[in-house]
Each structure stands twice: as structure tokens, then as C-alpha cells.
Amino acid sequence: METIEIKRSVQQIMQSLPQNVLLVAASKQRTIEEVQTAIEAGIKVIGHNYVQQAERMQEVIGYKVQWHMIGHLQKNKVNKAVKIFDMIETVDSFELAEKINERCEMENKFMPILIEINSGREPNKTGALPEEVDELILQISELPFLEIQGLMTMGPRFGNPEDARPYFKATKAAFDRLNQARLDNVEMLYLSMGMSNSYQIAIEEGANMVRIGSKLFGERKC
Ligand SMILES: *Cc1c(COP(=O)(O)O)cnc(C)c1O
């Protein structure tokens, strides 16, 4: 998209969001220039799926925005991810959490994380299964350098975003239940769900963090 169009769509979406909803600009496959334009228009949080591309972007853009990991994190990328991200939204196994915790200890850094749920129970998708989430959170809450701050879900990507609503509802129910459980070292602050085609429905169902790419930057080429 042209610079002016990116600015317009950023402002339009920011104005349309309720006050309590945090907008994460999903920036995979975008140029540094496009992301900088979005920041000029008011974006405060950049989400990225790929550690190395995020690192390159951060070298240019710096720390005037927050950086969230929103893609599947491979264990061999953990060291770099701990260095560059302010939040990892996609923790879905104890093994991954342990690796992140270990690295955080070396760097003397606390890492806010979200637990990713595979709310649609889709095979071959990342995220913990809904019935595994409680046990996983209990385990991870023992890791001293991680701060569990909420849940993230993709939800199945249907043609019709209305079809994602039941999965958003179920994730919100889990969020509320875990919040009421008041577990040690767990603070249910953020519920990250909804993308370009589904964020309005996600907000209706209780999301307070949305990850939007194509509606800010234009359709992706691939
Ligand atoms: C790409 C991506 C988004 C944004 O998707 P759009 O449909 O472009 O808004 C959100 N979350 C994750 C995890 C993504 O990979």
C-alpha cells in the first residue's frame, strides 16, 4: 500500500477500537519502510512471526515500540528471541517455556508470555490443546523468569469469520476461569485474539489485544 493509505488504515482502525484494546501490527512480509509508516501513524506494538526478520527490523527501528513474537518459536531461535522481544505470545509447551526461562536467567531478564491455545483443536496447528492448558500453566508458573500474562489464540481461519466466534468464546471462558483461579505467578491481563477478518468478533467476545496485518498494510503477496 502507499504510505498515505497505510497511515489512513492505521488511524481508522485505532479510532474504531475500544480504549482497552491493544493493537499489535502483524508485520510479517512487510518492508521496514511500511512498518515505520505505521509507527508514524500511531502503532505502538509490532508483532512478528520470524525472529531473524524481526531482528533486522529492530536494528533500524529500535525500541520506541514494543516487539511481540506472534509466530511459532523454534527452540533454536530462543536465544535471539529473548534478546529482541518484549513479549512472546506463542508459548505452547513446557519444553519451550523451559528453554526461554533458561535463557532469560542468563540474560537476567524477565519475559512476559502468553500461552497459545489451539482453540479449534486443529491437527498440525501450533498451540496447546484446550484440555492441556491448566496443567501447562501450572507447570510454567514455576519458572521464575517467565511472567504468564494471558492467552493467545489464532482460531480456525474460515472463510466466514463468524465461524470463529465459538472458539473465541471458549478461549475467553478459559481466560476468565484461570483469572478467577488466582494462581501464583499468573496474571491474566491479555487475551490476544482476532486478525484482520475477525478482530471485531474477537473484541465482542472479550479480546483486549488484536493482531492485524493486511487491514493495516494491504493484502500479503503470499
Ligand atoms: C499474519 C498474522 C496475523 C495477521 O493476519 P492478517 O490476516 O494479515 O491480519 C495475526 N496473527 C498471527 C499469528 C499472524 O501470523
The ligand as a MOL file (V3000), in Angstrom:
LIG
                    3D

  0  0  0     0  0            999 V3000
M  V30 BEGIN CTAB
M  V30 COUNTS 15 15 0 0 0
M  V30 BEGIN ATOM
M  V30 1 C -0.2620 -12.8520 9.9840 0
M  V30 2 C -0.7670 -12.9720 11.3550 0
M  V30 3 C -1.7590 -12.1150 11.8460 0
M  V30 4 C -2.4140 -11.0440 10.9930 0
M  V30 5 O -3.1060 -11.6120 9.9420 0
M  V30 6 P -3.9330 -10.6580 8.9330 0
M  V30 7 O -4.9630 -11.5470 8.3920 0
M  V30 8 O -2.9410 -10.1930 7.9140 0
M  V30 9 O -4.4560 -9.5350 9.7300 0
M  V30 10 C -2.1590 -12.2520 13.1630 0
M  V30 11 N -1.6260 -13.1900 13.9740 0
M  V30 12 C -0.6800 -14.0310 13.5440 0
M  V30 13 C -0.1370 -15.0330 14.4880 0
M  V30 14 C -0.2260 -13.9520 12.2240 0
M  V30 15 O 0.7110 -14.8140 11.8170 0
M  V30 END ATOM
M  V30 BEGIN BOND
M  V30 1 1 1 2
M  V30 2 1 2 3
M  V30 3 2 2 14
M  V30 4 1 3 4
M  V30 5 2 3 10
M  V30 6 1 4 5
M  V30 7 1 5 6
M  V30 8 2 6 7
M  V30 9 1 6 8
M  V30 10 1 6 9
M  V30 11 1 10 11
M  V30 12 2 11 12
M  V30 13 1 12 13
M  V30 14 1 12 14
M  V30 15 1 14 15
M  V30 END BOND
M  V30 END CTAB
M  END
